[in-house]
């Protein structure tokens, strides 16, 4: 039972990190995003790769 709770807590932490990362990328000013070679429209994909790794 403890293992299930730990896995749920870990999943919740990862999802929170995903949402925060996605929102931060999406809010980047366009000039800064382009300087970093990031397209804000790719925020979901970039955040997913950053938090969960490449699939």
Number of C-alpha atoms within 10 A of each C-alpha: 5 7 8 9 10 11 11 12 12 12 12 12 11 15 15 13 17 22 15 13 19 22 15 13 19 19 12 15 10 13 10 10 15 12 9 9 9 17 15 19 11 12 21 17 12 19 21 19 13 14 16 12 9 9 5
